[in-house]
Amino acid sequence: MIHSSAIIDPSARLADDVEVGPWTIIGPDVEVGPGTKIHSHVVIKGPTKIGSHNHIYQFASIGEDCQDKKYNGEPTELLIGDHNVFREGCTVHRGTIQDNSITVIGSHNLFMANVHVAHDCVVGDQNILANNCALAGHVHLGDYIILGGFTAVHQFCLIGSHSMCGAGSVVLKDIPAFVMSNGNSAQPHGINAEGLRRRGFSAEAIQNIKRAYKIIYRQGLKLEEAIAQLDPLVAETPELQLLSDSLKASSRGIIR
């Protein structure tokens, strides 16, 4: 059902069962997949493609021009997967030509009220960003990450899968997979063992991830030395490949 007060550009492509609330504006070059619900007072600008069964609450701004001063009106994109929830006041910006010209959000993510996802971010699947989190430009998130409320992530940071960051943290460097962190600036505080248990990681795998954490953070090794020591463990515990990959991908350095 599309409310009579909604304004939808004729070129926008909405699946037949998309719901659009009152006073919502959907611009040109927007595609919305089946089962998606868009509440009142939402603004969606294109080029933006939104998948199926997403839920966008009131006052969200999706696909707006980015806030990068270098942006000069280029036709960049926003791509959103399936089954995401964008709560009240969320803002998600399209990409810039200085990166890959696209902002990408995966599937099954929860963006709580007033979350901001800046230009050129890449967000994986099954993540939870609590109220007022802010991702600066070019931030990459893996999967199954939890960011506590008011967490701020500096541009170009990488946050590895299954990690968790406490409320009010300021992330200035990369967070490896599985690591719990907190603070301004964010510091490591062990691994997300409870989260891993809930997601079906075996006791043996969790124990080996703890061993890997000690190699990285308790032996005074340089990052390259720690990676070299981790490589033999990956064959024994395939789950450690996520950790190894997140370390090797780091360009800003990891939190210490």
SULDA-V416634 format. One record per helix or strand. SS is the DSSP state (~ for helix, > for strand). FROM is the first residue (numbers start at 1). TO is the last residue. Records with the same first field share a line. If there is no record, write none. Layout:
SS->FROM-TO, FROM-TO
//
This chain:
>->2-2, 7-8, 13-14, 19-20, 25-26, 30-32, 37-38, 43-44, 48-50, 55-56, 61-64, 77-80, 85-86, 91-93, 102-105, 110-111, 116-117, 122-123, 128-129, 134-135, 140-141, 146-147, 152-153, 158-159, 164-165, 170-171, 174-175, 179-182, 184-184, 187-191, 254-254
~->193-198, 203-217, 223-236, 240-248
//
